[in-house]
Amino acid sequence: MPRPALCTDNGAMIAAVGDLLLRADQPASGLGFAVDPSVVLAGARIA
């Protein structure tokens, strides 16, 4: 979870998650990934 200071800007939250994924050596999604703005994030994990 991002620090509360990062929760006021959606871009900062996305960047924080991206940083965690990069540090975990996860591959980038690329430009062709699907977008679902109504996706439920309950249970999402970054391992």
C-alpha positions in Angstrom: 0.0 0.0 0.0 1.3 3.5 -0.8 2.0 5.9 2.0 -0.9 8.2 2.8 1.1 11.1 1.3 0.9 9.4 -2.1 -2.8 8.7 -1.9 -3.9 12.3 -2.8 -2.8 11.9 -6.5 -3.8 8.9 -8.6 -0.7 9.3 -10.7 1.5 9.1 -7.6 -0.3 5.9 -6.6 0.2 4.3 -10.0 3.8 5.3 -10.0 4.3 3.8 -6.6 2.8 0.5 -7.7 4.9 0.6 -10.9 8.0 1.1 -8.8 7.2 -1.9 -6.7 6.6 -4.0 -9.8 9.9 -3.0 -11.3 11.8 -3.7 -8.1 10.2 -7.2 -8.1 11.5 -7.7 -11.6 8.0 -8.0 -13.1 7.7 -7.4 -16.8 6.1 -4.2 -18.2 2.6 -4.6 -19.5 3.4 -2.9 -22.8 1.0 -0.7 -24.8 -1.4 -3.4 -25.9 -2.9 -4.3 -22.5 -6.6 -4.2 -21.9 -8.2 -1.5 -19.7 -11.2 -2.1 -17.4 -12.0 1.0 -15.3 -14.5 -1.0 -13.3 -12.1 -3.7 -12.2 -12.4 -4.6 -8.5 -9.0 -4.6 -6.8 -9.9 -6.5 -3.7 -7.4 -9.3 -3.2 -4.8 -7.7 -5.5 -1.3 -8.7 -4.5 2.2 -7.6 -5.3 4.5 -10.5 -4.4 
